[in-house]
Every structure is written in C-alpha cells, then in structure tokens.
Amino acid sequence: MVDDRKGSEVGADSPSGELAFSRAQAVAEAEANELETRSALAGDPEAIKNVWRRHRRWVAAILLAHKPRWADLDDLLQDVALSVVRKVGELRDPRAVRPWLRTVAINAAHAAARSGQRRVRDVALGDDENLRGAKPYGPPSPEQEEGRRLMDLARRLPDGYREPLLLKAVHGLSYREIGRILGLPETTIETRIARGRRQLRELAMAENTGPLARVGEDKR
C-alpha cells in the first residue's frame, strides 16, 4: 500500500525534491560547459565565442582590479578576447581556462600601465600631438563620480583583497564563484572580502568620501 504522505514529502514540489532538481541542473550545466570548453580548446570558433561570453564578466572585474585609471576597459577586454581567439587552443585541460584567463587579464592591465607611463613621458617631453583637437567630455554624473572615487580607493587595497572585493562589488558574484576564479577556498574569499570592505571604509573615512558601508554586499 502506497503512503501518499510519504510520496508527497519526496515529490518534485517538496523542499528536498527542489534541492535535488537544482543540484541535477547544476551538474548538467557544468557538464555542458566542460564539453563546450573542450570544443573551444579543439578550435571550434562558435565554442570559443561562447566560452568568452561566459567568462567575460568576471574578466572585466580582474581588469578593473589591476588596470591604471587611464586605461580603457573595453580596449583591454578586446585585447584579452584576441588572446582567447589566438591562444586558447594551446591549452589542454578545461580546468586551466580560468587561471589562464586571469593571467592574461592581469598581463594586459600591466602592459597598459607600462604603455601609459611611456605616453606620460612623451607628453612631458612635449609630444602632445595626439592631444590637440580632442573633444572634452561632459561633467560626470554623481553616480559616475562616486564610482570613480570607489575605484581610486579600491586600487589602494592589497591585491589579495582588491580582486575578490571587486568581483563581488562590481559583478555580484558569489563567494563560491570567486573562489573558483581565484583558486581559493570559499571561507578565504569571505574573510578577504570582509577585510577589504573594512579597509575600504577606513580609506573612505580618511578621504572624507563617505562610509561606503555596503560595498561588496551581495549574494553568497
């Protein structure tokens, strides 16, 4: 004899049934992503495009964490995308894609910093041809100005705090997602973000730019 009550408890609409479905869905998604990544490593152009779209959001946060203020984020993303198209096929393990992309992004940001330093020296020597006729930008909005202040303060944090904090604050990634990107345990990410927030608040108060109390608060 079937116990209807017992059957309802483990049905698809029960909490345990929903959890099992969510887990199965996550496993299926992970397997599909790995297959697509393997196709990208094998040189499939469409797979390469989809892999880049999947990772582009967090790569942007890594660039923000390391690029100089004057470097254009879209230009740097284009540089990383070109590296993906040209060199991702050199990888053999799909698990190597995240750390490889992070390294490419950091190198692109550092290269921009070196290039910018050269341009600054050129201007100091009087080579300002590229500056003539430039159209001035309009005044920034209050939101843009606050964002710039936040980024300026965040750049003063140690790398170990800056990267996870920006991945959380700018793109709202979970601690688990950030841990996968940086290759660190979830608890370590949580601790670093908490310390990064505290240091950022202290810097903001010292600079009289507001408490920034909610920086990086988002889903786990």
Number of C-alpha atoms within 10 A of each C-alpha: 3 6 7 8 9 9 11 12 13 14 13 14 12 13 12 13 15 14 13 14 14 12 12 12 12 12 12 12 12 12 12 12 17 16 14 19 23 21 18 24 24 16 17 14 13 12 19 23 14 15 21 19 11 12 15 15 15 23 24 21 23 24 27 26 25 20 23 20 14 9 16 14 17 11 12 21 19 12 15 26 21 12 15 22 16 11 12 22 16 11 15 12 11 17 13 11 19 17 14 14 23 20 15 20 27 20 16 22 26 16 15 20 18 13 12 16 13 12 14 13 11 12 14 10 9 8 12 12 8 8 9 7 7 7 7 6 6 6 8 10 9 9 9 11 12 15 12 14 15 18 16 13 19 24 20 14 18 11 14 13 23 26 26 29 31 26 26 25 18 16 15 18 21 18 23 15 17 23 18 15 20 16 12 13 13 17 12 13 25 19 12 18 26 18 14 25 24 16 18 25 20 16 20 19 13 11 12 9 14 15 16 17 12 10 20 21 14 13 9 13
